[in-house]
Amino acid sequence: MGAANAYLVAYNLACMVGWAYALFLAFDCLLATQGDLTKVWAAAYRPMQAAQWAMCLEVVHAVLGLVRSPFLTVFLQVLSRIMALLVATTAPPVQASWPCGLMLISWALVEVPRYAFYLNALLAPKGTEGTLYPVFWLRYSLFAILYPTGITGEVLTMYKARSTAELAAALPNGLAVTLVSLALLMYLPGSPFMYMNMVKNRKSAFKKRYPPPEKPKAPERGTLFPADGKGGRSTSVAGKAVIAAALKGAGEAGAAASDKCMREKNWRFNYHKHYMTLVRLGCSSPAAALGTAKAGLDWVYSNFEFVTADGKKGPFKQVVDGVKGSFKTGMVAGTKAKSKLSYKVPYNGGWHPTSPKPPPPGAVLEGASLKSQATKWADKGVVEPDAAQALAWTADYFDSGKTLEGVYFVMVGAGSAMGPFPKLLELGATVVAIDIPGSWGKGGPRPTKGLWKRLCDTARASPGNLVFPMSKDQSACADDDEMYEASGCDLMNQPGEIANWLVDWQKTLPSGAQVVIGNYTYLDGDLHVKLALCADYCIQRLCAARPSTAVAFLCTPTDIHVCTDAANAAARKAYGAGLGSLGMEMLFHLLSGGKCLVKNALSPVKTDKKVIQLVDGLSVAQGPNYALAKRMQHWRACLAFEGGHTVSSMVAPSTATLSVIHNRSFAWAYGGMPYFGYEIFKQETTNAVMAALLMHDALNPKSSKNPKNRNEHGIDNTLELFRTQAVHGGLWRCAYKVDSIGEASALIYFAGLAAPAVAAASAIGVALAGAYSLIADKGGKAPPASE
C-alpha cells in the first residue's frame, strides 16, 4: 500500500469513527428524551463538528487527484454543510430546534456508511467492486431519504437563524443575514443537482457491480485496434504507442520523449502532457512537424488491423490496399434555379440556456449585415481577423452572381450535424455523399434509409446535385424507398471499396474540375479513431489519383493549436481582468489547488527563425481516443499541405449541438462562459460560418490554405496552418484555459439564475427597512426582528 492510500485509509477510518460516535450520541439522546429532536444538537455536536470540518479535506483530495470525485460536486457539498454548520454555531437559539437535530442525524446516517464504503474499497482486493454488499447498498441507497431530510434540516435551520439577533450582529450591517439569504437561494438549483448526481452515481455503481451478461462476441470484422498482447485490443496501449511513434519522428529530441511516453502508467488521465510535448517538438522545425505526422500515420497504417468479409486478416494498409470491390453510382439532381443566390448565415445571437432554440427563419445575415457581424466577431475576439475577411470574401463572391456549379465536394460523413452539406447544395455544388448504408435498421423504429431520404430531399430542393454510392444500379430500384435502402456504405468495414469507387468516379470528371474531400465523421470512443483512419485512407487515395484535390477538416477548439501573436497577447492582457481585479478569480484558482482558472497564455516555442505561440484548449475529459482521432486529421492536413494540396482546416467554435447540451454539466458551463469572453454558437450558425470558410478556401486562389501562398502568410511550419482563419469562439483570447473554467462558468450561470430572486429579496428588504424607519420616525413601535 502506497503512502497516499495509507493516508486515505487513516482519514476515512477517523471520519467514520467520528460520525459513528456522533450518531451514537444522537440516538442515545433520542431514546432518553422519547424522540425529542430539539435535544440532539447539544448531545452530539462536538464529534459532529470535528468530523464535519475534517470533510473540508475532501476538496483538497479532489484537487490533488487523490480521489476521482469531481471538484465541483465535492466543493458544493462541503460548502453547503460548512455554511449550515457556521450558521448553527453563530446563532445558538436555532440549535434547540427540531430542524437542527434532523440535520445532524441525516448527516451522520449518510456519512457513516459513506466512509465505511471508502474504507472498504481501499482495503478490498478489487477496490469498489469488492466492497461488502450491505455497505455498498447503504452507500448508494440511503441518500434517497437522507438527502431530502438533510436539505430540509439545513434550509429550515438557516431560515430560522435569519431572524436571530446573534446572526444579525455577526457581521457589520447585517451582512451575515444577507449571505445566508443568498445561500438559501442557491439551494434551488444546487439541491436537484446534488440529488440527481447521486441517482446517476447509484445507477452507474450498480451497473458496474452487476453488469448484464456479456453477449457472445461476433466474429471480428473490419477495422481493428492492434492486439495488446493480453488477449484484448486496448485503446490505451495503442494510443500511447501511436504518440510514442510520432514523437520519434521528431528526431533525436523526440527519442527521449518517446521513451517517457511509453513509460506512462496512467494514459487516460495523463495523455495531455505527451500531446503537448508532441506539438512543441513539431513546432521546433518544419522537418519535425512533418516527421511526427508521417511517423504517427505510418504506425497506425502498419499496426492497426483489418479483417475482410471472407476472414482475411492483416495490417490495415496491406489488407485494404488489396481490396478490389467497388459500388454503383446514384445521383439526384436539384430542381432549383442557380440564379440570384446569396450567402446566408442564420443568426440571432449566441446560444444560452435562456436562448436555446435555433434562429427563426427571418434571423439571417447576408451581404452587408454578414460582413458587419463578421467584423463585430473579430473585434470581440470571437474569431480571428482573417476569418472575418474570409467570410466577407465569400459573401461578396455569391453577391456577384457566382455559384458553386462545377465544384465537387466529397463529404465523408455527409449527414453529420456539423457538416456543410445543406449549404453546399444551396449554392449549387455537387456533393458526393459518403454515409452509412440505408439498409441498416430495416423494419425497426429508426431505419437508416431515413438519412438518405433527408439527403436526397435536400438535394432535390436545391440548385445542386447529389452523387452517392449504391449497392445496386439506381435504375434497378422500383421506387425511392428502394433507392434509399440501396444507398450508402460502411466506412469502417468497406474503406477499400469506397476508395476504389471514389478513384473511379473522379475519372468521369473534366481534368480541370475542382474536387474537395472532407472528413466530417464522429462517433464516441474508439469508433472515432477507426473512422478517422478509414476516412484518411479514402482521402489519401483520392489525393494520389487527382493531385489537384483539396482536403478539408473541421478542427475542434479543444485541442492544442498554434495561434496568432495577437490572440496570445489578448489572453495575456485579459488575465486578471474582471473580478480578478478584486482578487476573486485568483482566490478561486488557489482554492481549487491550481486546477481552476489556469492561465491560458503559454510560453512560446522559439526557433532560429521565429517565435511560435500555442494555445492549449485540449480537454482531458474528452479522452485520448478523441484526441488521437483529431491528431490524425492534423497529421494528414500537414502532409497534404506540404504535398501541394489546398487544406481547408480551421478551428471551429464551441457549438451547442444536441449531443453536447444533453449533458447538463456542459450546458450549465456554456451558460456561464460568455463571462469569460466566449460566444457559444448555435449549430445552424456554425454550419453556415464554417461552410463559408470552406468555400473561400476552395474558390479563392489567394487563400492562406493554399500552399502556393504559404510564404505570403508566413507558414514555414505546416503546424502554422491551423493559426489561420480560426473561428474559436473566444477560446484563444480567453484569460484562462478552457479546461479550467467549467466549474467557475457553471457557478456564474447559477448566480445569474439567482440574480432576479436576489434583486427581489433586496427590494423587499429595502421596502421593509423603509417601513420600519417610517414607523420609528412617527413614534410607533416596530415589531422585534425575531417575530
N, C-alpha and C positions, 0 to 999 in steps of 0.2 A: 504494500500500500504506500503510495506516494505521500509527500508532505501535505499537498493540497487536500487529498481525500481524508487524511488523518485529521486535519483541521476541521473539515466539514462534518466528520463523524462526531468530534467533540462538540462542535457548535450545535448540531441537531439534537444530540443527546441532552445537552444542557437546556436547550429551549423546550424540549419535550418534557423534561422533568419540571421545569419552572411552570409551564402551563398546566401540567398534571396536578401539581401542588395547589395552584390557584383554583382548579376545577374541584379538587377535593374540599378545599375550604368553602367554596361556594355551595356545594351540595350539602356539606355539613351544616352550613348556616340555614339552608332551606329546610332541612329536617328539624333543626332546633326551633325554627320560627314558623313552622307549618306552611312553608312555601312563600314567605314574605320576601319578594324581590327587592324591596327598598333597603334591606339589611345586607345584601350581597356585597356591594362595593366595599363597605367598611371591613367586611370579613376577609376579602380575598385580594384587595387592591395591591398589596405590597409585592407578592411574587408576580402578579399580572403585570405591574409596571416594569419590573426588571426584564421579564420576557418580551414585553412589547417594545421596549427601547432597543433590546438586542435585535429585534426584527429589522431595524434600520440597516444592519449589516447585509441584509439580503439585497439591497440596492447595490452595495459595493460588490457583492458576489456576481451580480448580473453584469455590472460594468467591466469587471476584471475577467469575465469569461469563466469563472469557476463553476458556474451553472449555466444552463442554456435558456433560462427563463428570459422572456423579452423584457427589456429595461422599462418600457412604458407601462406595461401591466404591473410589474413589481412596484414601480415608483408610485403609481396611482393608489394601489392597495395600501402600501405603507403610509402614504401621505394622509389618506382618509382616516386610518387608525390613529396616527400620531395627532392629527387635528382633533379628533374626538377625545383622545386622552388628555391633551392640553386643556381643552375646554372644560372637561370634568374636574381637573385638578385646579383650574383657575377659578371656577365657580362652584365652591363646595356645596351650596344648597342643592344642586342637582344630583349629588352623589346619593342622597337618600330618596331617590325616585325609582320607580319600577323600570323606566326605560334604561337607566344606567346599569341596573342589575341584569336586565335582559341582554344588554350589550356585552357585558363581561362574560356571562355564561355562554353566549353564542360564540364569542371569540375563542374561549377555551375549548369548547366542544369541536370547533373546526381545527384548532392548532394542534391538539394532542395527536389525533390520527395523522395529520399532515406531516408533522416532524417524525412520527413513528414510521411513516411511509418512506420519507427521505433516508432515515437511518437504516431501515431495512434494505432499501435499494443500494446503498453504499456498501453494505456488508454482504449482500446476496451475491452468489457467483454469477448470476445472469442479469444483474442490475435490476431495473424496474420490473422486468418480466419475471424475476424470481421472488418478488415480494409475497408474503403470506396473503392469501385471498381475503380474509377478514379486514386486514389493514388496507389492502388495495380497494376493497369495496367501500369502506368508510371514507377513505380519502376522496373518492370520486362520486360519492352519493350524498353525504351529509350536507353538502353545500346547498342542495335543493331546498332545504328547510332553513338552514342556519344562516345563509347569506341574507334572505329576506328578514329574518328576525334580527340579525346583527345590524343590518342597514336601518331597520326600523328603530332599534335602540339608539344608534348613532344620531339619526336625524332628530328624533324627539329629544334626546339629551341636549343637543346643540340648540334646538329651537327653544327649549325651556331656559337654557343658560343665557340667551339673548336678553331676557328680562331681569337678570340679576344685577345687583349693584356692583358685585365683585367683578364681573366681566366688563361692565361699563367703565370701571376705573382701572382696568388692567393696562390700557394704552391711552395716550392723550386723545382728547376729542372723540371719544367713543369709537376709536379705530378698531378695537377688538371686536365690537359688535358688528361693524361693517364687514370685517374679514370673515366672521362666522356666517354672516348672511350670504356672502359670496360663496363660501364653501358649501352651504346648503344648496345653492343653485347648481353647483357643479355635480351634485348627486343626480340631477335629472338625466344628463347624458352618461355620467360615469357608472351609475348602478346597472343599467342594462348591459353596458359594455363588459363590466366585470362578471356579471352573471352568465351572459352568453359565452364569454371566454371559457368559463368553467364547463358549460354544456359542451362546447366544442372539444375541450380537453378530455372530458369523460368519454365522449364518442370515440375519439382517437385512441385513448388508452385501452378501452375495451376491445376495439378492433385489432389493436396491435397484440393484445394478450390472447385474444381468441379469434385469430384470423379465420376467414372462411376456408373451407377445404380447397386446396390448390387444384385447378383444373388440369387435366392431362395436357402436357405441352405438345403443341402442334409441331410437326417437323420444321426445322429451321429452313427459312427461305428468304431470299432477297439480301438486303444489305445488313451486315452484322458487325458489331464491335469485335475487336480481336479477343481471342481466348485469353483468360488471365492466368492460366496455369493451375487454377484451383477448381476447375470444373465449371466455371462460370464465365461471364463476359462483363467484367466490372467496368463501368464507365469512368470511375475514378482512376483506376490503373491506366486505362487507355488515355484519358485526358491528360494525366501527368506526363505520360510518355510522349505524347504529341508535343507538348510545350517544351519538354526537355530536348527533343529532337530539333525543334525550331530554334532554341537557344544556341545549340551547337552551330547552327547556320550563321551565327554572328561572328564566328572566328574564334580566336584564342580567348578573348574576353568571355565569350559565351560558354566555353567548355566548363569553367568552374561553376557558372550559374546553372548549367545543365545538371551537373552532379548534385548541386544543392537542391534543385527541383526534385530530382529522383529520390532524395532522402526525406522529402516532406512526408510527415506522418498523418497529417490531417488535411487532406487535399480539399475536402468540401468547404472548409471554412478558412483555409489559408492560401487558396489558389491565387487570390488577388495580388499578393506581393510578387509572385512569379510572372504574372501577366505584366505588372508594372516594370519589372526588370527586362522583360522581353521587348516592351515598347521603347524603353530608354536605350537599350542596346541597338535596336533598329534605327533610332534617331541619330546614333553616333556617326553613321556614314551611309551613303546611298547603297553601298555594297552590302552592309549589314541588314538593311531593310529588305533587300531582295533575297539575301541569303537565308534569313529567317523564314520568309514567306515560302520560298522554294523547299527548304528542308521540312517545314511543317506539313505542307501539302504532299510532298513525296512520301513522308512517313504514313500519312493517312491512306494514300492510294496503295501503298505496299503492304500495310498491316491490317487494315480493315478487310473483311472477307465478304464474299458474295456467293450465294447458293442459287443456282438456276432452277427453273421449274422441274427439270428432269434430274435434279440432285447433284449436278456438277458443282464442286466447291473449291475455292482457292482465293488468292489475293484479289481484292476488288478490281483493280485495273486489269489485271491479267485475264480474269474471267469475263468481265463486262466488255472488254475490247473484242472478245471472241464471239459475242452475240451477233447473230445475222438477221434476226426478225425486224419487223417494222410495223407500220399502221397504214390504214387507208386514210384519205383526207376528206374532211367535211367542210362545208362553207355555208355561211349565212350572210346575205348582202343586206346592207341598210337601205331604208326607203326614204330617208330624209334628205332634202336638198343640201348641197355643200356650200351654199352661198350665205352671206350675212352671218357668219359665225363670229362670236366674240368670246374671250376667255372670262369665265365667271367663277368666282370663289364664294361659296356660301359662308356667311359670317355675321354673327350678332354678338360678338364678344367671346371671351374665353369660357371654358367650362367651369362650373362651380356647382356644388350641391344645391344651391338656390337657383341655378340656371342649367339644368341637366339636359333639356330637350334639344334636338337638332335645330339649326337655324330655320325659321319659317321660309316658305317659298320666296317671299319678297325681300328677304335679307340677303342680298347678293352684292358682291363687289365686282366691278368690271371697269375697264378703261381708266379714267382719271381717278375714280374712287379706289380702285385696286392699287394704283401706284401711290396714292396718298397714304393708304393704310400700310403699304409696304415700308414707306418712309417712316411712319409712326412706329412700326415694329422695330425698325433699325435704331431709331432714336431712343426707344425704350430699352434696347439691349436684348430684345426677344429673338431677333435674327441678326446676322452679320450684314454689314452694308452691301457686300457683293451679292448676297442672296436677294436683297431688296432690288438691286439693279437687274438681276436676272428675272425676277417677277415682272418688273416694268417692261423688260425687253419682250417677254412672252405676250404681255397684254398688247403691246404695240404691234407685234408680229401678226396677231389674229385680227386686230382692228384694221390692219391694212388690206384685209380681204383674203389672206392666205389661209391654207388649211394643212392638214397632215396627210393629204392624199399622196399616195406613193411612198409613205413611210411605214415600215413594218416593225411592230413591237411584239417580240416573243415574251409572253408573261408566264413564267414558271410559278404556278400558284395564282392563276387568273382570278379566282373567286375570293382572294384574300380581302379582308376588311380594310387593310391598309394600302391596297394596291391601286394603281391609276386606271384600271380597266374602263370604268364608265367615261372618264374624262377623255381618254384617248379616242374612244369611239365617237364621242360628242364632237370632236374636232376633225373627224374624217379619216382617222388612221385605220390601217388593217392590223388587227390584233390576232396573234397566233396564241391560242389559249391552251395551256397545259394544266390540267387539274384532274382530280380523282375520277375513276370510272363511274359513269352514270348507271351502271348495273348494280352497284352496291346498295344494299338495303331494300332490294325489290320485295314488295309485299309487306314491308314494315311500315312503321308510322312516319319515318323520315327518309324516304328513298333519295339517293343522291342524284337521281335524274332531275330533281327539283333545281339543283345547282345549274345544270345545263340548260334547263328551261329559262332560268333567270338570265344567264349569259346570252342565250340566243335572242330572247325578247329584247334585251338591252341593245343588241346589235341591230335588230330589225327596226327599232325606233330611232336609229342614229343615221348619220351620213357615212359611217364607216363600214368595215367588213370584218367578219369573224372567220377564222380558219382554225380547225381543231382536228386532232387525231381520232380515228374511229376504228372499231374492231371489225367493221364490215363496210362494204360500199354504201354510200349515202343513198344511192338510187335503189338499193335493195330494201330500204326501210319503208314499211307500209304507211306510216304516219309519223308525226313529230315525236310522239311518245317513244316510239321505237328508235328514232334517231337519237333522242336524248339518252336512252339506255345504252346505245352503242357508242356513245361519245366518251372521250376521256381516256386516261391511262394511269397506271400505278407507278409513281415515280420511284419509290423505294424498291420495287420488285422488277421494274422494266426500264432502268436508265439507259441500257444499251439500245433497246428498241426505239425509245424516244429520241435519242441522239441520232440514230440511223435515219429516222423519219425527218428530223429537222435538216439533216445534211441533204437528204433527197429533195425536201421541199425548197430549200434555198436555190437549188439548181434551176427551178422553174422561174426564178425572178430575173429581171434585167440585170446585167452586170453592174450597173451603177446604182441599183436600188439601195436605199438606206435601211439597214437592219439593226435593231437594238434587241438585246436579250437581257432580261432582268429576273432576279430571284426574289419572289415575294412570299415564300413559303414560311410557315411556322407551325410547330406542334410542341407540346411540352416535353421536357426531359431529353432522353437520349434520341427520341424520334427527330428532334430538331437538328441534331448533328447528322443523322442519317440523311435527312432531306437536304441539308447543306452540301453534303458530299455528292449526292446524286444530281442535284442541280448544277453543282460545279462541273461535273463530268459533261453534262449537256452543253454548258457554256463553253468549255474549252474545246469541245469537238466542233461546235458551230463556228467559233473564232478561227480555228485551224482551217476549216473548209472555206470560210469567207473572211479574209483578213481585215476587211473594212468594217466588220461588225463592231458595234458599240456595246458596252456592258453596263448594267445598271444594278444598284443595290440601294436599299433604304438602310442607312446606318442608325442604330439605336443611340439615343443620347446617353444611355447608361453604359458607357464603355470608356476606355482610355484613348483620347484623341490628341493629336497635335492641334493646337488652337492658335488664334491670331494674337499678336502682341497687344492689340487694343483690348481684346477680351480679357487677357491676363491682367492688364493694367486696371481694367474696370473692376475685376474681382478683388484686387489688392486694395483699391480705393474704397470699395463697399464694405470691406472687413472692419467691423467695429462701428458701423453707422447704425441708424435706427435706435433701438433700445440699447445697443452696445455702448452708446454714449453715457448711459446710466449704469453701465456695468451688468445689465440683466443677461445679455447674451453670453458674456464671459462667465457669469455665475452659473448659468445653465450648463455651459461647457465643463466647468470644474465639477459641478455636482454629478455629472454623468461620467466622471472619470476620464474625460477627454474624448469620449465616443460621440457625443452630440455637438453640432455646430463646429465642425472641424474646418480649418481654413482651406479654402478652395484653391487659391493660387499656389502652384507648386514651384519648386526650384527648376529652372530650365535645363535643357541638355545643351552644353556648349561644345561646338565643334570648331575646327580650324576656320571654317568659312562663315558660320552664323550661329545665332542663338535660337534654339527651337523651344517654344513654350508648349506645355502639356496641360491638359485638364483631366482630372480623374473622376469620371462620372460612373465608374463601374459599381454596380450594386451587388454586394456579396449574396444577398438574399435570392437573387435570380438564379444563382447556381452556376457551377463550372460548365455544365453542358450548354447552357445558353451562351456563356462567354466564348466557348470553343466554336460554336456554330457561327457566331458573328466574327470571330477572329479569322476563320477560314474564308469568309467573304472578304475581309480586309486583305488577306494574302492574295486572293485571286485578283482583286482590284489593283494591287501593286504590280503584280506580274503582267496583267493585261495592259496597264498604263505604260509600263516600260517596254512592252511589246508593240506599242504603236496604236493601241485601241483607245478610243474615247471611253472614259469611265465615268458615268453619271452616278457618283456615290457621295452623298452628303448626309449630314446629321439631320434627322427628323426630330420634331419636338415631342415632349411628353404629351400623350394623347389619351383622352377619356374613352377608350374602347370599352365595350361591354365586358370583355374578359378582365380588364383592369379594375374598373369601378365596381364590379361584382364583389370584389374583396373590399369589405368596409374599411379596413385599416388604410388601404390605398386611397379610397375615396375621401376619408377624413383628412389624410395628409394633403391630397390635392386641394382640398378646401382651404387649407392654410398657407399653401405655397406661394400665392400671389404676394404675401407679405414680404417674401424674400426676392421679389422681382420676377417671378415666373409668370408666364401665361400658359395655362393648360389648354391645349387646343381641342376643339370638338373634332370628332373623326371626319366629318364632312369637310371641314376646313383644312385639316392636314392632308387629306387625299388630294384636294384641288391644288394646294400650295406645292406639295412635293411633285405632283404631276406637271405643274408649270415649269419647275426647275428641270425635270427630266426632258421636257420638250425643248427648253432653252439649250440644254447640252447637246441634244440630237440635231438641232437646227442651226445654232449659232456657231459659225466656224471660228469665232474668237473666244469661245468658252474656255474657262480655266481647266475644264475637264478634258480638253483635247490636248494630247501630249505635244502637239506642234506648238502650243502656246506656253509650255512649261517655263521657259526662260523668262517670258514676259511677266508671269505670275510668281516667279521665284520658287518654283517647285524643283529643287535639286534632289531632294529625297522623296521617294514615292509616298512615304507616310504623310508628307505635307499636303497631299491631295485632299485629305479629309478636313483641313482647316478652311477650305474654300466653300462658299455658299452654304454655310451652316444655318439651319433653322432650329436652333437648340432650345428655344422656348424660354431662355433666360438662364439655363444651366451654366453656361460658360462664364457668365459675368456675375453670377451669384457670389456672395461673400463666402458661402460655406459649401462643402461637398454635398452633393445630392443625397448620398447615402447617410448623411449625418443630420438631416433636417426633418426627417419623418416624424419623430416624436414631438419636436417643437411645433411643426406645422399642424399636427393633429390638435395639440393643446390650443394653438392660436385659433383654429377653427371652432373648437368648443367654446373658447372665450367669446368668440363672435356670436355664437348661438345664445350665450347667456347675456350678452350686452343689452338687448331690449328689456329683459327681466330686471337686470341691474338698474337700468335707467328708470324703469317704472318704480322699482323699490326706492330708489333715491328720491324720485319725485314725491312719492308718498311720505317718505321721511321728512323731506323739506316742508311738505304741507302740514304734517303733524307738529313739526317743530314750530312752524309759524302759528298754528292754532294754540300751542302751549304758551308761546310768548304773548299772544293776544290776551289769553285768559289771565296770565300773570300781570300784564300791564293794567288790566281792568280791575285788579284786586281780587280776581277769582282764585279758586284753588284748583290747581291741576291734579289729576289723579296720580298716585305714586307709580313709578315706572314698572313696578312688578305686577300691577293689576292688569 
